[in-house]
Amino acid sequence: MIEIAHKAARLRINEIFHSLQGEADAVGYPTVFVRLTGCPLRCRYCDTEYAFHAGDWLSLDAIVDKVRGYDTRHVCVTGGEPLAQPDCPKLLERLCDAGFEVSLETSGALDIASVDPAFPVWSM
């Protein structure tokens, strides 16, 4: 029998940073933002064009470890368009399992069926 090695889930991360949430119902909360690289939309009003290409590939464990380092309860996964990366829902689940309050900022252009309905999803 041949064993097939499964590729570990990973995401291309543009930046992880701490700031105050400026939108939606968590406005004002200290938040760790996990900005994923990439977006297929190219909206002319985009304010994060720098996130289209640059970034480093990180495992989900490495991302969660970096988020833990900020000692903040709220986490916002954003982009670009975070759902353009297939492992984004796995990150949301992993962050939630680690005890964080997690939200997803998305354009709303990509299907959210793979996202657990328990997560707040904000379309921007």
Buried (B, 14 or more C-beta within 10 A) or exposed (E): EEEEEEEEBBBBBBBBEEEEBEEBEBEEBBBBBBBBBBBEBEEEEBEBEBBBEEBEEBEBEBBBEBBBEBEBEBBBBBBBBBBBBEBBBBBBBBBBEEEBBBBBBBBEEBEBEEBEEEBEBBEE
